[in-house]
Amino acid sequence: MKARKCKTCSGKGFVFSKDYEIREDRFGFGLRETGIKITCSKCFGKGVK
């Protein structure tokens, strides 16, 4: 029997998310966006169901 890929992460085992930080600049306050890699919560990093 063939294992099915996880639909949430497309079988990769992780998903990318964005993290926002408020930082003070010389022009005032600015929003900084950084990308983070999170383990998939549906398949727990396995990539299959």
PDB file of N, CA, C and O in Angstrom:
ATOM      1  N   MET A   1       0.834  -1.182   0.000  1.00  0.00           N
ATOM      2  CA  MET A   1       0.000   0.000   0.000  1.00  0.00           C
ATOM      3  C   MET A   1       0.881   1.249   0.000  1.00  0.00           C
ATOM      4  O   MET A   1       1.810   1.371   0.799  1.00  0.00           O
ATOM      5  N   LYS A   2       0.581   2.151  -0.888  1.00  0.00           N
ATOM      6  CA  LYS A   2       1.378   3.360  -1.029  1.00  0.00           C
ATOM      7  C   LYS A   2       0.961   4.406   0.005  1.00  0.00           C
ATOM      8  O   LYS A   2      -0.229   4.617   0.241  1.00  0.00           O
ATOM      9  N   ALA A   3       1.948   5.055   0.616  1.00  0.00           N
ATOM     10  CA  ALA A   3       1.662   6.098   1.611  1.00  0.00           C
ATOM     11  C   ALA A   3       1.199   7.368   0.908  1.00  0.00           C
ATOM     12  O   ALA A   3       1.699   7.715  -0.162  1.00  0.00           O
ATOM     13  N   ARG A   4       0.247   8.053   1.512  1.00  0.00           N
ATOM     14  CA  ARG A   4      -0.263   9.294   0.931  1.00  0.00           C
ATOM     15  C   ARG A   4       0.517  10.485   1.470  1.00  0.00           C
ATOM     16  O   ARG A   4       0.859  10.546   2.651  1.00  0.00           O
ATOM     17  N   LYS A   5       0.789  11.431   0.571  1.00  0.00           N
ATOM     18  CA  LYS A   5       1.488  12.646   0.977  1.00  0.00           C
ATOM     19  C   LYS A   5       0.575  13.536   1.803  1.00  0.00           C
ATOM     20  O   LYS A   5      -0.639  13.562   1.601  1.00  0.00           O
ATOM     21  N   CYS A   6       1.165  14.251   2.720  1.00  0.00           N
ATOM     22  CA  CYS A   6       0.417  15.212   3.529  1.00  0.00           C
ATOM     23  C   CYS A   6       0.031  16.399   2.646  1.00  0.00           C
ATOM     24  O   CYS A   6       0.874  16.936   1.927  1.00  0.00           O
ATOM     25  N   LYS A   7      -1.229  16.808   2.696  1.00  0.00           N
ATOM     26  CA  LYS A   7      -1.695  17.913   1.848  1.00  0.00           C
ATOM     27  C   LYS A   7      -1.252  19.272   2.372  1.00  0.00           C
ATOM     28  O   LYS A   7      -1.073  20.207   1.592  1.00  0.00           O
ATOM     29  N   THR A   8      -1.073  19.392   3.677  1.00  0.00           N
ATOM     30  CA  THR A   8      -0.707  20.679   4.268  1.00  0.00           C
ATOM     31  C   THR A   8       0.701  21.109   3.861  1.00  0.00           C
ATOM     32  O   THR A   8       0.923  22.269   3.514  1.00  0.00           O
ATOM     33  N   CYS A   9       1.651  20.175   3.904  1.00  0.00           N
ATOM     34  CA  CYS A   9       3.045  20.519   3.606  1.00  0.00           C
ATOM     35  C   CYS A   9       3.509  19.974   2.259  1.00  0.00           C
ATOM     36  O   CYS A   9       4.680  20.131   1.914  1.00  0.00           O
ATOM     37  N   SER A  10       2.637  19.345   1.497  1.00  0.00           N
ATOM     38  CA  SER A  10       2.944  18.741   0.190  1.00  0.00           C
ATOM     39  C   SER A  10       4.019  17.663   0.285  1.00  0.00           C
ATOM     40  O   SER A  10       4.793  17.471  -0.653  1.00  0.00           O
ATOM     41  N   GLY A  11       4.069  16.963   1.407  1.00  0.00           N
ATOM     42  CA  GLY A  11       5.020  15.871   1.577  1.00  0.00           C
ATOM     43  C   GLY A  11       6.414  16.287   1.983  1.00  0.00           C
ATOM     44  O   GLY A  11       7.300  15.437   2.064  1.00  0.00           O
ATOM     45  N   LYS A  12       6.646  17.576   2.243  1.00  0.00           N
ATOM     46  CA  LYS A  12       7.974  18.055   2.617  1.00  0.00           C
ATOM     47  C   LYS A  12       8.283  17.852   4.097  1.00  0.00           C
ATOM     48  O   LYS A  12       9.440  17.653   4.466  1.00  0.00           O
ATOM     49  N   GLY A  13       7.258  17.901   4.947  1.00  0.00           N
ATOM     50  CA  GLY A  13       7.478  17.741   6.381  1.00  0.00           C
ATOM     51  C   GLY A  13       7.614  19.050   7.130  1.00  0.00           C
ATOM     52  O   GLY A  13       7.672  19.060   8.360  1.00  0.00           O
ATOM     53  N   PHE A  14       7.666  20.162   6.398  1.00  0.00           N
ATOM     54  CA  PHE A  14       7.752  21.470   7.044  1.00  0.00           C
ATOM     55  C   PHE A  14       6.970  22.496   6.242  1.00  0.00           C
ATOM     56  O   PHE A  14       6.682  22.289   5.063  1.00  0.00           O
ATOM     57  N   VAL A  15       6.631  23.597   6.885  1.00  0.00           N
ATOM     58  CA  VAL A  15       5.948  24.707   6.232  1.00  0.00           C
ATOM     59  C   VAL A  15       6.699  25.989   6.559  1.00  0.00           C
ATOM     60  O   VAL A  15       7.339  26.085   7.606  1.00  0.00           O
ATOM     61  N   PHE A  16       6.626  26.956   5.686  1.00  0.00           N
ATOM     62  CA  PHE A  16       7.243  28.253   5.920  1.00  0.00           C
ATOM     63  C   PHE A  16       6.213  29.211   6.482  1.00  0.00           C
ATOM     64  O   PHE A  16       5.060  29.219   6.049  1.00  0.00           O
ATOM     65  N   SER A  17       6.624  30.010   7.437  1.00  0.00           N
ATOM     66  CA  SER A  17       5.748  30.995   8.055  1.00  0.00           C
ATOM     67  C   SER A  17       6.519  32.303   8.170  1.00  0.00           C
ATOM     68  O   SER A  17       7.741  32.327   8.029  1.00  0.00           O
ATOM     69  N   LYS A  18       5.804  33.380   8.424  1.00  0.00           N
ATOM     70  CA  LYS A  18       6.434  34.687   8.564  1.00  0.00           C
ATOM     71  C   LYS A  18       6.343  35.154  10.006  1.00  0.00           C
ATOM     72  O   LYS A  18       5.323  34.974  10.672  1.00  0.00           O
ATOM     73  N   ASP A  19       7.422  35.754  10.471  1.00  0.00           N
ATOM     74  CA  ASP A  19       7.494  36.299  11.816  1.00  0.00           C
ATOM     75  C   ASP A  19       7.701  37.804  11.673  1.00  0.00           C
ATOM     76  O   ASP A  19       8.563  38.242  10.910  1.00  0.00           O
ATOM     77  N   TYR A  20       6.930  38.584  12.389  1.00  0.00           N
ATOM     78  CA  TYR A  20       6.998  40.039  12.273  1.00  0.00           C
ATOM     79  C   TYR A  20       7.620  40.634  13.526  1.00  0.00           C
ATOM     80  O   TYR A  20       7.292  40.234  14.642  1.00  0.00           O
ATOM     81  N   GLU A  21       8.521  41.593  13.334  1.00  0.00           N
ATOM     82  CA  GLU A  21       9.161  42.299  14.435  1.00  0.00           C
ATOM     83  C   GLU A  21       8.988  43.793  14.221  1.00  0.00           C
ATOM     84  O   GLU A  21       9.074  44.281  13.094  1.00  0.00           O
ATOM     85  N   ILE A  22       8.744  44.508  15.296  1.00  0.00           N
ATOM     86  CA  ILE A  22       8.687  45.964  15.227  1.00  0.00           C
ATOM     87  C   ILE A  22      10.046  46.482  15.666  1.00  0.00           C
ATOM     88  O   ILE A  22      10.488  46.217  16.784  1.00  0.00           O
ATOM     89  N   ARG A  23      10.705  47.220  14.786  1.00  0.00           N
ATOM     90  CA  ARG A  23      12.049  47.718  15.072  1.00  0.00           C
ATOM     91  C   ARG A  23      12.084  49.229  14.948  1.00  0.00           C
ATOM     92  O   ARG A  23      11.337  49.835  14.181  1.00  0.00           O
ATOM     93  N   GLU A  24      12.971  49.810  15.723  1.00  0.00           N
ATOM     94  CA  GLU A  24      13.129  51.260  15.662  1.00  0.00           C
ATOM     95  C   GLU A  24      14.237  51.584  14.669  1.00  0.00           C
ATOM     96  O   GLU A  24      15.344  51.053  14.759  1.00  0.00           O
ATOM     97  N   ASP A  25      13.925  52.452  13.733  1.00  0.00           N
ATOM     98  CA  ASP A  25      14.848  52.882  12.693  1.00  0.00           C
ATOM     99  C   ASP A  25      15.247  54.325  12.944  1.00  0.00           C
ATOM    100  O   ASP A  25      14.799  54.956  13.901  1.00  0.00           O
ATOM    101  N   ARG A  26      16.082  54.824  12.081  1.00  0.00           N
ATOM    102  CA  ARG A  26      16.375  56.259  12.169  1.00  0.00           C
ATOM    103  C   ARG A  26      15.217  57.083  11.620  1.00  0.00           C
ATOM    104  O   ARG A  26      15.135  58.287  11.862  1.00  0.00           O
ATOM    105  N   PHE A  27      14.316  56.427  10.876  1.00  0.00           N
ATOM    106  CA  PHE A  27      13.133  57.104  10.338  1.00  0.00           C
ATOM    107  C   PHE A  27      11.908  56.901  11.216  1.00  0.00           C
ATOM    108  O   PHE A  27      10.823  57.366  10.866  1.00  0.00           O
ATOM    109  N   GLY A  28      12.052  56.230  12.330  1.00  0.00           N
ATOM    110  CA  GLY A  28      10.918  55.929  13.206  1.00  0.00           C
ATOM    111  C   GLY A  28      10.802  54.428  13.398  1.00  0.00           C
ATOM    112  O   GLY A  28      11.803  53.712  13.373  1.00  0.00           O
ATOM    113  N   PHE A  29       9.603  53.963  13.585  1.00  0.00           N
ATOM    114  CA  PHE A  29       9.380  52.532  13.781  1.00  0.00           C
ATOM    115  C   PHE A  29       9.058  51.863  12.453  1.00  0.00           C
ATOM    116  O   PHE A  29       8.379  52.439  11.603  1.00  0.00           O
ATOM    117  N   GLY A  30       9.549  50.650  12.284  1.00  0.00           N
ATOM    118  CA  GLY A  30       9.301  49.909  11.054  1.00  0.00           C
ATOM    119  C   GLY A  30       8.993  48.460  11.351  1.00  0.00           C
ATOM    120  O   GLY A  30       9.332  47.943  12.415  1.00  0.00           O
ATOM    121  N   LEU A  31       8.355  47.817  10.413  1.00  0.00           N
ATOM    122  CA  LEU A  31       7.986  46.416  10.551  1.00  0.00           C
ATOM    123  C   LEU A  31       8.982  45.570   9.773  1.00  0.00           C
ATOM    124  O   LEU A  31       9.205  45.802   8.584  1.00  0.00           O
ATOM    125  N   ARG A  32       9.577  44.599  10.437  1.00  0.00           N
ATOM    126  CA  ARG A  32      10.536  43.712   9.783  1.00  0.00           C
ATOM    127  C   ARG A  32       9.929  42.320   9.701  1.00  0.00           C
ATOM    128  O   ARG A  32       9.395  41.804  10.683  1.00  0.00           O
ATOM    129  N   GLU A  33      10.014  41.728   8.540  1.00  0.00           N
ATOM    130  CA  GLU A  33       9.405  40.421   8.289  1.00  0.00           C
ATOM    131  C   GLU A  33      10.509  39.396   8.042  1.00  0.00           C
ATOM    132  O   GLU A  33      11.343  39.577   7.155  1.00  0.00           O
ATOM    133  N   THR A  34      10.512  38.321   8.829  1.00  0.00           N
ATOM    134  CA  THR A  34      11.492  37.263   8.636  1.00  0.00           C
ATOM    135  C   THR A  34      10.763  35.946   8.405  1.00  0.00           C
ATOM    136  O   THR A  34       9.709  35.702   8.992  1.00  0.00           O
ATOM    137  N   GLY A  35      11.316  35.117   7.566  1.00  0.00           N
ATOM    138  CA  GLY A  35      10.718  33.816   7.280  1.00  0.00           C
ATOM    139  C   GLY A  35      11.299  32.743   8.189  1.00  0.00           C
ATOM    140  O   GLY A  35      12.510  32.694   8.404  1.00  0.00           O
ATOM    141  N   ILE A  36      10.440  31.887   8.719  1.00  0.00           N
ATOM    142  CA  ILE A  36      10.898  30.798   9.572  1.00  0.00           C
ATOM    143  C   ILE A  36      10.325  29.480   9.064  1.00  0.00           C
ATOM    144  O   ILE A  36       9.258  29.450   8.452  1.00  0.00           O
ATOM    145  N   LYS A  37      11.039  28.406   9.322  1.00  0.00           N
ATOM    146  CA  LYS A  37      10.660  27.071   8.878  1.00  0.00           C
ATOM    147  C   LYS A  37      10.101  26.317  10.087  1.00  0.00           C
ATOM    148  O   LYS A  37      10.782  26.171  11.102  1.00  0.00           O
ATOM    149  N   ILE A  38       8.856  25.839   9.973  1.00  0.00           N
ATOM    150  CA  ILE A  38       8.173  25.185  11.078  1.00  0.00           C
ATOM    151  C   ILE A  38       7.842  23.744  10.678  1.00  0.00           C
ATOM    152  O   ILE A  38       7.437  23.486   9.544  1.00  0.00           O
ATOM    153  N   THR A  39       8.016  22.813  11.612  1.00  0.00           N
ATOM    154  CA  THR A  39       7.620  21.420  11.380  1.00  0.00           C
ATOM    155  C   THR A  39       6.109  21.353  11.196  1.00  0.00           C
ATOM    156  O   THR A  39       5.363  22.007  11.924  1.00  0.00           O
ATOM    157  N   CYS A  40       5.662  20.572  10.236  1.00  0.00           N
ATOM    158  CA  CYS A  40       4.235  20.438   9.939  1.00  0.00           C
ATOM    159  C   CYS A  40       3.505  19.833  11.138  1.00  0.00           C
ATOM    160  O   CYS A  40       3.949  18.834  11.704  1.00  0.00           O
ATOM    161  N   SER A  41       2.389  20.444  11.519  1.00  0.00           N
ATOM    162  CA  SER A  41       1.639  19.975  12.688  1.00  0.00           C
ATOM    163  C   SER A  41       0.699  18.818  12.352  1.00  0.00           C
ATOM    164  O   SER A  41       0.227  18.131  13.258  1.00  0.00           O
ATOM    165  N   LYS A  42       0.421  18.592  11.078  1.00  0.00           N
ATOM    166  CA  LYS A  42      -0.478  17.497  10.689  1.00  0.00           C
ATOM    167  C   LYS A  42       0.255  16.153  10.621  1.00  0.00           C
ATOM    168  O   LYS A  42      -0.257  15.143  11.103  1.00  0.00           O
ATOM    169  N   CYS A  43       1.455  16.140  10.021  1.00  0.00           N
ATOM    170  CA  CYS A  43       2.191  14.879   9.863  1.00  0.00           C
ATOM    171  C   CYS A  43       3.414  14.801  10.781  1.00  0.00           C
ATOM    172  O   CYS A  43       4.123  13.794  10.767  1.00  0.00           O
ATOM    173  N   PHE A  44       3.672  15.828  11.569  1.00  0.00           N
ATOM    174  CA  PHE A  44       4.788  15.889  12.527  1.00  0.00           C
ATOM    175  C   PHE A  44       6.151  15.671  11.871  1.00  0.00           C
ATOM    176  O   PHE A  44       7.018  15.007  12.438  1.00  0.00           O
ATOM    177  N   GLY A  45       6.335  16.231  10.675  1.00  0.00           N
ATOM    178  CA  GLY A  45       7.624  16.187   9.993  1.00  0.00           C
ATOM    179  C   GLY A  45       7.893  14.936   9.176  1.00  0.00           C
ATOM    180  O   GLY A  45       8.968  14.820   8.587  1.00  0.00           O
ATOM    181  N   LYS A  46       6.962  13.998   9.117  1.00  0.00           N
ATOM    182  CA  LYS A  46       7.176  12.759   8.357  1.00  0.00           C
ATOM    183  C   LYS A  46       6.920  12.952   6.866  1.00  0.00           C
ATOM    184  O   LYS A  46       7.574  12.313   6.042  1.00  0.00           O
ATOM    185  N   GLY A  47       5.974  13.826   6.508  1.00  0.00           N
ATOM    186  CA  GLY A  47       5.645  14.051   5.102  1.00  0.00           C
ATOM    187  C   GLY A  47       4.549  13.152   4.576  1.00  0.00           C
ATOM    188  O   GLY A  47       4.031  13.385   3.484  1.00  0.00           O
ATOM    189  N   VAL A  48       4.185  12.127   5.332  1.00  0.00           N
ATOM    190  CA  VAL A  48       3.111  11.216   4.926  1.00  0.00           C
ATOM    191  C   VAL A  48       2.085  11.120   6.044  1.00  0.00           C
ATOM    192  O   VAL A  48       2.387  11.386   7.208  1.00  0.00           O
ATOM    193  N   LYS A  49       0.862  10.734   5.672  1.00  0.00           N
ATOM    194  CA  LYS A  49      -0.198  10.589   6.676  1.00  0.00           C
ATOM    195  C   LYS A  49      -0.132   9.241   7.339  1.00  0.00           C
ATOM    196  O   LYS A  49      -0.947   8.941   8.211  1.00  0.00           O
TER     197      LYS A  49
END
